[in-house]
Structures are given as structure tokens and as C-alpha cells.
Amino acid sequence: MFLCIYYICIAGYTLTMHEVALMSSILDTLRESAVQNGISNITQIKLVVGKFSMALPDSLLFAFEALGQEELFMGAVLEIEERDINCICHDCRQSFSLDNDYYFICPNCTGHNTEIISGRELYIDYYEGD
Ligand SMILES: [Zn+2]
């Protein structure tokens, strides 16, 4: 219970609950996998974060610092690879990627009939430990 209150205090100042909740579930997954594989110290974690997952890498790193205060994660390096948002236009079949804007307009035919095909992902690519 103390830990829960602690997390929410940190979140109130510097984080959105989105990244805290995501990181919390990522750490749960890692704990479970580490137990299954007899790993007691994780040294490296690589995450893939699509830009449309709306999780900010800096906030995820901060959440990791705040939530990963236990033996298993001591000294672990968290690497985050951001993936662009890729869309397809249903009018002209052109695919295109969005960088830091969220204008879902086809750059080829300026149509609005577009769909996101990747960029929502958020997953653990791999982790290392012993
Ligand atoms: Zn188009």
C-alpha cells in the first residue's frame, strides 16, 4: 500500500498515469519471465514504442527509475526504440509515415481516407540478465 501511494505522488508531479501504468505492466512481465528463466539480475531491457502509443520515452524512462527500485532491476539499462507511425491511403494505395505531426492526410493525393497500419505497438523487444 505504501508503494502505491508513493507511485501516485511521483505521477502527480512529473508523469501521466499512462506511462506509469504501462511501465508497471512491463515490469510485471519482466519479473514473471525472470522467475521462469532463473534470472536474478536484469542488465539490459529494450523496448519498442510506436509513436501512436502516446507513451513518451522520457516519461517511460522516469517511470522505470521510479518503479524499478528492486534487486532485479538494479543497474539495468533501459533502451527505447521509437517507431514512426505508418499509414496507408485507401484512395491511391500509397503508404506514408508520420513523423512528429498527426495530420492523417495522404501526401500523394491529399485524401483523408487513410488508416494507421503500424505505430501503436509497445512491447519488450528483448532483455538480458543473469
Ligand atoms: Zn492517397
Residues whose N, C-alpha, C, O or C-beta is under 5 A from the ligand:
A	BS01	ZN	C89 D91 C92 Q94 C106 N108 C109 T110 G111
